[in-house]
Amino acid sequence: MLYPYIEFPNELIVTHSEIKKDNSVWINFEQPCKNGFREARIALPQYKWLFNEGFSDKKIKEFE
């Protein structure tokens, strides 16, 4: 389950998971686009990107 964290004026929504058994937390980034949604997810504190669908490499670096 993902919990709301913040919504930015550009419609970027950031949500987070509960603490997982390995003590990680998933941070999810979602933004509407003309074809649906862009979405990316990172596991913290490992800084391991789990997936990225639609965000540029530059934007992913900004999220980091």
N, C-alpha and C positions, 0 to 999 in steps of 0.2 A: 504494500500500500504506500502511496506517495502523499505527502502532506504539503500544503501550500506554504511557500516561504515569502516570495515577493513577485509582484507583477510590475514591469517597467512600462513607461509610456509608449514604447515601440512594440507593445504587446508580447514581449518576451516574458514567459512565466518560468519561475524557478521553483522546483519542488524538491523534497528530500524524503528519503525512506526512514524507517525505524532503524535502530542499530542492529546490524546483522550479527550472526553467531561468531563471525571472525572479527568483530568489533569495527567493521567498516560501515560507512553510510553511503548510499547512492544519491547523487545530486543529478536531477533531471532538468534539462533546458528544453523548452518548447516554444515555438513561435509560428503563428499562422503564416501561410504563404499562398500564392495563387493555386497551387496544386494540393493543398491540404495543410500539412504541418511539417516544419523542420523539427528534428528532435535529436538530442544527444544526451548521453549519460556517462558520468564518471564515478568511480569508486574512490572514496577518501578513507583513510589518509594515504592510500597507495598511489593516488594520481594516475589511475589506470582507466583509460577511456574504454567503456564497454561497447559503445556503438555511437555512430554519428550518421545521421541521415539528413543531408541538406545544408549543414553549416559549412562554411569555408574554413580552410586551415587557419586563416587569419582570425576568424571569429573564435575558433576553438582556443587559440593562444590567448585571446582576450579573456575568455572564461577562466583560464588557468590563473 
